[in-house]
Amino acid sequence: MQRQSRLLNLAMALSLCSGLAQAAPEADPSLKDIPMPAVAAPATCPAKATVPGKSEMQAMVRDAQDRGLLWRVSHDGRDSWLYGTSHVGRREWLMPGRTVMGAMMKSDKLALELNVLDPEVSKSLAQGMKARDDAPELSAALAARLELQREKACAQDIAPLRPDAQVVALQALAGRPLGVYPDYGVDMMLAGMAAGLRKPVVGLETPELQIRELFSDDPAQVSESVSEGLKQLESGKAPEMVNLIADLWADGRQDRLENYADWCDCANTPHERAQLQRLIDGRNPGMADGIVNLLKEGDTVFAAVGALHMVGPHGLPVLLRKKGYKVERVPLNALKKKQGVTQ
């Protein structure tokens, strides 16, 4: 692959390691006051995500399968859980299966990367992703290419975002033609379930931290990121990559995800390896400390964060083991079926 494919694949990792994939710019009402470019709508827009009706939701609950990666964390005679999520998903994946649901039900608290139910978090996230008034504009040619991709994606509502955030949003949206949407990410469903069950939801990170790690204020870096990301969107490779990552998550393929840097074509230079390390492993110690602090409060916790934070020698399961906790992988239905193992 050419170098431009590497930046796309690094951005695709956001679907497994950052709650920003589900960020909604309309969470901040001030964004609605910014005029949108007047462009013609494409002939065909991807179908919009929809909320299942009552009868459909009941069928989803009945037919739900376990997906993703789950670990049991034993401490003081009690069990807490680590759940590796994907921030994009398919409509039919909305409801977790019995094992994941049972672990969630048994837990006192839900811990996410970001507390998506907190209006202040949503506001801070939206403000951080909004284009800065004092930021230099993109070149006319680059701005035109970005506008064209927004038009093709029927995503003019993201125009008020900073340019590099627009590219990340477009890449997260790229899986829609194949049925993979940020709207169907499991994190939002878990947050809704926790609210319905009156379980506290806590964030392990802040919007400011995620914005700082994922985006740049250097105009040269912004232009490079936007240009390289647009090349991938223009090549048509983004939908397949989003779909692949979503399916690996759904199948619980820890082996493939652990070797992500080997096949993503996004860690071929020292700069790329450092960027990937900062994006994933660099954030893990802070989240591990946050989980431990919750456990020390005496509650059981269901900690659900992007799956790439769970795998490898610097993943959360390993970090918690080093802190003295017993951590065991819990096989789920999708993984058992792939391996030909019956329940």
C-alpha positions as CSV (number, residue, x, y, z in Angstrom):
1,M,0.0,0.0,0.0
2,Q,1.0,3.6,-0.5
3,R,1.7,5.9,2.4
4,Q,-1.7,7.5,2.2
5,S,-3.3,4.2,3.2
6,R,-1.4,4.3,6.5
7,L,-3.1,7.4,7.7
8,L,-6.6,6.0,6.9
9,N,-5.8,2.8,8.8
10,L,-4.5,4.8,11.8
11,A,-7.7,6.8,11.7
12,M,-9.7,3.6,11.5
13,A,-8.1,2.6,14.8
14,L,-10.2,5.3,16.3
15,S,-13.2,3.1,15.9
16,L,-11.7,0.7,18.4
17,C,-9.9,3.1,20.7
18,S,-11.6,6.4,21.0
19,G,-15.1,7.6,21.9
20,L,-14.7,10.4,19.4
21,A,-16.0,8.1,16.7
22,Q,-19.4,8.6,18.2
23,A,-19.1,12.3,18.8
24,A,-22.0,14.4,17.6
25,P,-21.3,18.0,16.7
26,E,-24.9,18.9,17.2
27,A,-24.4,18.3,20.9
28,D,-23.3,21.9,21.1
29,P,-26.2,24.2,20.1
30,S,-23.8,26.9,19.1
31,L,-22.7,24.8,16.1
32,K,-26.1,25.2,14.6
33,D,-25.6,28.9,14.2
34,I,-22.7,28.4,11.8
35,P,-23.8,28.7,8.2
36,M,-23.3,25.6,6.1
37,P,-21.9,25.6,2.5
38,A,-24.6,25.5,-0.1
39,V,-23.9,22.4,-2.2
40,A,-26.0,20.0,-4.2
41,A,-27.0,16.8,-2.5
42,P,-25.6,13.6,-4.1
43,A,-28.0,11.4,-6.0
44,T,-27.9,8.7,-3.3
45,C,-27.2,9.2,0.4
46,P,-26.5,6.3,2.8
47,A,-29.6,5.3,4.7
48,K,-29.8,7.1,8.0
49,A,-29.5,5.2,11.3
50,T,-32.8,4.5,12.9
51,V,-34.0,3.6,16.3
52,P,-35.7,0.2,16.5
53,G,-39.3,0.1,17.4
54,K,-40.6,-1.8,20.5
55,S,-41.3,-5.0,18.7
56,E,-38.0,-5.0,16.8
57,M,-36.1,-4.3,20.0
58,Q,-37.8,-7.2,21.7
59,A,-36.7,-9.4,18.8
60,M,-33.2,-8.1,19.1
61,V,-33.1,-8.9,22.8
62,R,-34.4,-12.4,22.0
63,D,-31.8,-13.0,19.3
64,A,-28.9,-11.1,20.8
65,Q,-25.4,-12.6,20.5
66,D,-22.3,-11.8,22.5
67,R,-19.7,-9.9,20.5
68,G,-16.4,-8.2,21.3
69,L,-13.9,-9.1,24.0
70,L,-14.7,-9.7,27.7
71,W,-12.4,-10.2,30.7
72,R,-13.3,-11.0,34.3
73,V,-11.4,-9.0,37.0
74,S,-11.4,-10.7,40.4
75,H,-10.8,-8.6,43.5
76,D,-11.7,-9.0,47.1
77,G,-14.0,-11.9,46.4
78,R,-16.0,-10.0,43.8
79,D,-16.0,-9.8,40.0
80,S,-15.6,-6.7,37.8
81,W,-15.3,-6.7,34.0
82,L,-13.3,-5.3,31.2
83,Y,-15.1,-5.1,27.9
84,G,-13.4,-4.2,24.6
85,T,-15.8,-2.3,22.4
86,S,-16.1,-0.9,18.9
87,H,-17.4,2.6,18.5
88,V,-19.0,1.6,15.2
89,G,-21.4,-1.3,14.6
90,R,-24.3,-2.8,12.8
91,R,-27.9,-2.3,13.7
92,E,-28.4,-6.0,14.5
93,W,-25.5,-5.7,17.0
94,L,-27.3,-3.1,19.1
95,M,-28.2,-5.5,22.0
96,P,-25.5,-7.3,23.8
97,G,-25.7,-11.1,24.4
98,R,-26.5,-12.9,27.6
99,T,-22.9,-13.1,28.9
100,V,-22.1,-9.4,28.3
101,M,-25.6,-8.4,29.6
102,G,-25.2,-10.5,32.7
103,A,-21.8,-8.9,33.5
104,M,-23.3,-5.5,33.0
105,M,-26.3,-6.3,35.2
106,K,-24.1,-7.6,38.0
107,S,-21.9,-4.5,38.1
108,D,-22.4,-1.4,40.3
109,K,-21.0,1.1,37.9
110,L,-20.4,1.5,34.2
111,A,-17.0,3.1,33.2
112,L,-16.6,4.4,29.7
113,E,-13.7,6.3,28.0
114,L,-16.0,9.4,28.2
115,N,-19.3,9.8,30.1
116,V,-21.4,10.3,27.0
117,L,-24.5,11.0,29.2
118,D,-22.9,14.0,30.8
119,P,-24.1,17.2,29.0
120,E,-20.9,19.0,30.0
121,V,-18.8,16.3,28.5
122,S,-20.8,16.5,25.2
123,K,-20.4,20.3,25.2
124,S,-16.7,20.2,25.9
125,L,-16.2,17.6,23.2
126,A,-18.2,19.5,20.6
127,Q,-16.3,22.7,21.4
128,G,-13.0,21.0,21.2
129,M,-13.8,19.6,17.8
130,K,-15.2,22.8,16.4
131,A,-12.9,24.8,14.1
132,R,-11.0,27.5,15.8
133,D,-11.7,31.1,14.8
134,D,-7.9,31.9,14.7
135,A,-6.8,28.7,12.8
136,P,-5.4,29.3,9.3
137,E,-7.7,28.2,6.6
138,L,-6.9,25.2,4.4
139,S,-5.7,25.9,0.9
140,A,-8.5,26.5,-1.6
141,A,-7.8,23.2,-3.3
142,L,-7.7,21.2,-0.1
143,A,-10.9,22.9,1.2
144,A,-12.6,22.0,-2.1
145,R,-11.6,18.4,-1.8
146,L,-12.9,18.2,1.7
147,E,-16.2,19.8,0.8
148,L,-16.6,17.3,-2.0
149,Q,-16.2,14.4,0.4
150,R,-18.7,16.0,2.8
151,E,-21.1,16.2,-0.1
152,K,-20.6,12.6,-1.2
153,A,-21.1,11.4,2.4
154,C,-24.2,13.6,2.9
155,A,-22.4,15.0,5.9
156,Q,-22.5,18.8,5.5
157,D,-23.5,19.0,9.2
158,I,-19.8,18.3,10.1
159,A,-18.6,21.4,8.2
160,P,-18.2,23.5,11.5
161,L,-15.6,21.0,12.8
162,R,-11.9,21.5,12.6
163,P,-10.7,20.1,9.3
164,D,-8.8,17.1,10.7
165,A,-11.8,16.2,12.9
166,Q,-14.0,16.3,9.7
167,V,-11.7,13.7,8.1
168,V,-11.9,11.4,11.1
169,A,-15.7,11.8,11.1
170,L,-15.9,11.1,7.4
171,Q,-13.8,8.0,7.9
172,A,-16.0,6.8,10.7
173,L,-19.0,7.3,8.5
174,A,-17.4,5.5,5.5
175,G,-18.8,2.1,6.6
176,R,-22.4,3.1,6.2
177,P,-22.7,1.7,2.6
178,L,-21.8,-1.7,4.2
179,G,-24.2,-1.2,7.1
180,V,-21.6,-0.1,9.7
181,Y,-22.5,3.1,11.6
182,P,-21.0,5.1,14.5
183,D,-24.7,5.5,15.6
184,Y,-24.8,1.7,16.4
185,G,-21.6,1.6,18.5
186,V,-22.1,-0.5,21.6
187,D,-20.9,2.2,24.0
188,M,-24.0,4.3,23.5
189,M,-26.3,1.3,24.1
190,L,-24.4,0.4,27.3
191,A,-24.8,4.0,28.5
192,G,-28.5,3.9,27.8
193,M,-28.8,0.6,29.6
194,A,-27.0,1.9,32.6
195,A,-29.2,5.0,32.8
196,G,-32.3,2.7,32.6
197,L,-30.9,0.5,35.4
198,R,-30.0,3.6,37.4
199,K,-26.4,2.6,37.5
200,P,-23.8,5.4,37.7
201,V,-21.8,6.1,34.5
202,V,-18.2,7.5,34.9
203,G,-15.6,8.6,32.4
204,L,-12.1,7.3,32.5
205,E,-10.8,10.2,30.4
206,T,-11.7,13.8,29.6
207,P,-12.7,15.3,26.3
208,E,-9.8,17.6,26.6
209,L,-7.4,14.7,26.8
210,Q,-8.9,13.0,23.8
211,I,-8.9,16.2,21.7
212,R,-5.2,16.9,22.6
213,E,-4.1,13.3,21.7
214,L,-6.0,13.0,18.5
215,F,-5.7,16.4,16.8
216,S,-3.1,19.1,16.2
217,D,-3.0,22.9,16.2
218,D,0.0,22.9,13.9
219,P,-1.3,24.2,10.5
220,A,1.2,22.1,8.6
221,Q,0.3,18.9,10.4
222,V,-3.4,19.7,9.9
223,S,-3.0,20.2,6.2
224,E,-0.9,16.9,5.9
225,S,-3.5,14.9,7.9
226,V,-6.4,16.3,5.9
227,S,-4.6,15.7,2.6
228,E,-3.6,12.1,3.4
229,G,-7.0,11.2,4.8
230,L,-8.8,12.6,1.8
231,K,-6.6,10.5,-0.5
232,Q,-7.9,7.4,1.2
233,L,-11.5,8.5,1.1
234,E,-11.0,9.3,-2.6
235,S,-9.5,5.9,-3.2
236,G,-12.6,4.1,-2.0
237,K,-10.8,1.9,0.5
238,A,-12.3,3.3,3.7
239,P,-15.6,1.3,3.7
240,E,-13.7,-2.0,3.5
241,M,-11.3,-1.1,6.3
242,V,-14.2,0.1,8.6
243,N,-16.0,-3.2,7.8
244,L,-13.0,-5.3,8.5
245,I,-12.3,-3.8,11.9
246,A,-15.9,-4.0,12.9
247,D,-16.0,-7.7,12.0
248,L,-12.8,-8.5,13.8
249,W,-14.2,-6.9,16.9
250,A,-17.5,-8.7,16.6
251,D,-15.8,-12.1,16.2
252,G,-13.6,-11.4,19.3
253,R,-10.4,-11.8,17.2
254,Q,-7.9,-10.8,19.9
255,D,-5.1,-12.4,17.9
256,R,-5.7,-10.2,14.9
257,L,-6.2,-7.1,17.0
258,E,-3.0,-7.7,19.0
259,N,-1.1,-7.7,15.7
260,Y,-2.9,-4.6,14.4
261,A,0.3,-2.7,13.8
262,D,1.7,-5.5,11.7
263,W,-1.2,-5.4,9.1
264,C,-2.7,-2.0,9.4
265,D,0.1,-0.4,7.2
266,C,0.0,2.5,9.7
267,A,3.2,1.9,11.7
268,N,5.9,1.8,9.1
269,T,8.0,4.8,10.2
270,P,9.2,6.0,13.6
271,H,6.7,8.9,13.4
272,E,3.8,6.6,12.6
273,R,4.7,4.1,15.3
274,A,5.0,6.9,17.9
275,Q,1.6,8.2,16.8
276,L,0.0,4.8,17.2
277,Q,1.6,4.2,20.5
278,R,0.4,7.6,21.9
279,L,-3.1,7.0,20.5
280,I,-3.5,3.6,22.1
281,D,-0.9,2.3,24.6
282,G,0.0,5.8,25.8
283,R,-3.6,6.3,27.2
284,N,-3.8,2.9,28.9
285,P,-2.0,3.7,32.2
286,G,-4.3,6.5,32.9
287,M,-7.4,4.4,32.2
288,A,-6.0,1.5,34.3
289,D,-5.5,3.9,37.2
290,G,-9.0,5.2,36.8
291,I,-10.4,1.6,36.9
292,V,-8.3,0.7,40.0
293,N,-9.5,3.9,41.8
294,L,-13.1,2.8,41.1
295,L,-12.4,-0.7,42.4
296,K,-10.9,0.7,45.6
297,E,-14.1,2.6,46.3
298,G,-15.6,-0.9,47.0
299,D,-17.9,-1.1,43.9
300,T,-17.9,-3.6,41.1
301,V,-17.2,-2.0,37.7
302,F,-18.1,-2.8,34.1
303,A,-15.3,-1.0,32.2
304,A,-16.1,-0.7,28.5
305,V,-13.4,1.0,26.3
306,G,-12.1,0.6,22.8
307,A,-10.9,-3.0,22.0
308,L,-7.4,-1.9,21.0
309,H,-6.9,-0.7,24.6
310,M,-7.4,-4.3,25.8
311,V,-4.9,-6.2,23.7
312,G,-1.2,-6.6,23.6
313,P,1.5,-6.4,26.3
314,H,0.4,-2.8,27.3
315,G,-3.3,-3.5,27.3
316,L,-5.6,-3.0,30.3
317,P,-5.8,-6.7,31.2
318,V,-2.0,-6.9,31.5
319,L,-1.8,-3.6,33.4
320,L,-4.4,-4.7,35.9
321,R,-2.6,-8.0,36.4
322,K,0.5,-6.1,37.2
323,K,-1.4,-4.2,39.9
324,G,-2.3,-7.5,41.6
325,Y,-5.7,-8.3,40.1
326,K,-6.7,-11.7,38.6
327,V,-7.8,-11.1,35.1
328,E,-9.2,-13.9,32.9
329,R,-10.6,-13.8,29.3
330,V,-14.2,-14.9,29.0
331,P,-15.0,-16.6,25.7
332,L,-18.0,-15.3,24.0
333,N,-20.4,-16.8,21.5
334,A,-18.9,-15.3,18.3
335,L,-15.4,-16.6,19.3
336,K,-16.7,-20.1,20.2
337,K,-18.5,-20.4,16.9
338,K,-15.4,-19.4,15.0
339,Q,-13.4,-22.1,16.9
340,G,-16.1,-24.7,16.6
341,V,-16.6,-24.9,20.3
342,T,-20.1,-25.5,21.7
343,Q,-21.4,-23.9,24.8
